[in-house]
Amino acid sequence: MANITVVLDIGQFSSKCGYAGEDFPSQVFFTMVGKPKYRQIDYEYSGIKKDE
């Protein structure tokens, strides 16, 4: 059985993961821990519609 290498790129804005040798990551998602400090940023990047 061949070894498969997993690549993780955990950044400040987004995280990416995939397999070594592929051109593009398999998964890309926002790096978020806890509750956003500024609600406007949460609405802009999460796709949540703000009730006005």
Backbone bond lengths (Angstrom), bond angles and torsions (degrees), N, CA, C in turn:
res aa  C-N    CA-C-N  psi(-1)  N-CA   C-N-CA  omega(-1)  CA-C   N-CA-C  phi
1 M - - - 1.453 - - 1.520 109.33 -
2 A 1.311 116.88 132.84 1.466 121.95 -178.90 1.525 110.29 -80.36
3 N 1.320 114.67 149.36 1.464 120.02 175.85 1.517 109.47 -80.98
4 I 1.333 116.24 137.96 1.456 122.48 177.35 1.519 107.41 -110.97
5 T 1.333 116.30 127.34 1.457 121.48 -179.21 1.517 109.71 -98.67
6 V 1.334 115.73 125.43 1.461 122.22 178.13 1.526 107.78 -97.80
7 V 1.337 116.24 134.65 1.466 121.97 -179.84 1.524 108.46 -112.31
8 L 1.345 116.48 128.50 1.463 122.72 177.37 1.514 109.15 -118.98
9 D 1.321 116.71 130.94 1.467 122.44 175.52 1.524 106.80 -123.92
10 I 1.332 116.08 98.03 1.459 121.19 -177.99 1.513 107.87 -98.23
11 G 1.323 115.91 106.99 1.453 121.67 -177.04 1.520 111.94 -106.67
12 Q 1.313 116.03 178.58 1.458 121.00 -179.60 1.521 111.36 -72.95
13 F 1.322 118.38 -33.69 1.469 121.83 -177.56 1.524 112.19 -99.45
14 S 1.322 117.40 -47.44 1.460 120.38 -179.31 1.523 110.44 -139.28
15 S 1.322 115.52 156.96 1.457 122.32 176.89 1.520 108.67 -116.16
16 K 1.314 115.67 145.68 1.459 120.91 -178.91 1.524 108.48 -132.56
17 C 1.318 116.60 144.60 1.461 120.06 175.60 1.531 108.80 -143.87
18 G 1.302 114.09 151.40 1.459 120.39 -178.98 1.515 109.86 -177.03
19 Y 1.310 116.23 -163.25 1.459 122.65 -178.00 1.526 110.13 -111.28
20 A 1.316 116.46 144.05 1.460 121.59 178.54 1.527 109.43 -60.89
21 G 1.332 115.76 139.40 1.452 121.05 178.85 1.517 114.16 95.94
22 E 1.339 117.82 -13.98 1.461 120.64 176.71 1.523 109.53 -85.87
23 D 1.323 116.21 151.79 1.461 120.58 -178.16 1.524 113.42 -75.07
24 F 1.331 117.27 -32.69 1.460 121.56 -176.46 1.523 109.92 -130.26
25 P 1.348 117.69 153.53 1.465 119.66 178.10 1.533 111.74 -68.00
26 S 1.318 116.14 150.80 1.464 121.54 178.54 1.523 111.57 -74.39
27 Q 1.337 116.39 -37.14 1.459 121.62 -177.86 1.522 109.58 -133.00
28 V 1.337 116.80 139.50 1.458 123.21 174.06 1.519 106.99 -133.40
29 F 1.331 117.46 127.12 1.456 120.74 -179.03 1.519 109.43 -148.06
30 F 1.335 116.14 160.57 1.459 121.70 -179.09 1.514 110.45 -70.05
31 T 1.326 116.63 141.01 1.449 122.29 174.60 1.522 106.88 -89.84
32 M 1.323 116.28 105.37 1.458 120.19 -178.43 1.522 108.87 -138.27
33 V 1.319 115.94 126.58 1.455 121.36 176.56 1.515 106.75 -124.70
34 G 1.306 117.33 122.83 1.456 120.46 179.79 1.507 112.29 83.59
35 K 1.303 115.76 -158.01 1.464 123.18 -177.10 1.520 109.31 -100.92
36 P 1.337 118.92 135.38 1.465 120.18 179.59 1.528 111.54 -59.55
37 K 1.319 116.06 141.29 1.458 121.46 -179.71 1.519 110.88 -71.87
38 Y 1.317 116.96 -36.99 1.460 121.88 -178.60 1.515 108.99 -114.29
39 R 1.316 117.71 120.86 1.459 122.06 -176.36 1.529 112.37 -64.39
40 Q 1.319 119.30 -33.31 1.461 121.66 -179.29 1.529 110.62 -60.01
41 I 1.309 117.92 -39.86 1.468 121.57 178.51 1.524 109.89 -64.45
42 D 1.324 116.89 -40.12 1.457 121.03 178.92 1.523 110.47 -61.13
43 Y 1.323 118.20 -42.54 1.464 121.37 -179.66 1.526 111.21 -68.23
44 E 1.313 117.68 -39.13 1.470 120.75 -176.64 1.519 112.27 -68.00
45 Y 1.321 118.26 -41.60 1.457 120.90 -171.90 1.525 114.53 -97.16
46 S 1.322 118.48 -18.41 1.456 118.86 -177.76 1.530 113.05 -94.05
47 G 1.325 116.83 -13.91 1.450 119.99 -179.79 1.519 113.49 83.96
48 I 1.330 117.56 6.69 1.459 121.57 178.58 1.528 108.72 -75.54
49 K 1.319 116.27 133.48 1.462 120.73 177.90 1.525 109.38 -82.74
50 K 1.315 116.03 127.05 1.455 121.72 -179.51 1.530 108.56 -80.73
51 D 1.342 116.36 126.74 1.465 121.02 176.24 1.522 108.98 -74.37
52 E 1.314 115.36 128.23 1.467 118.93 -178.01 1.505 110.85 -110.70
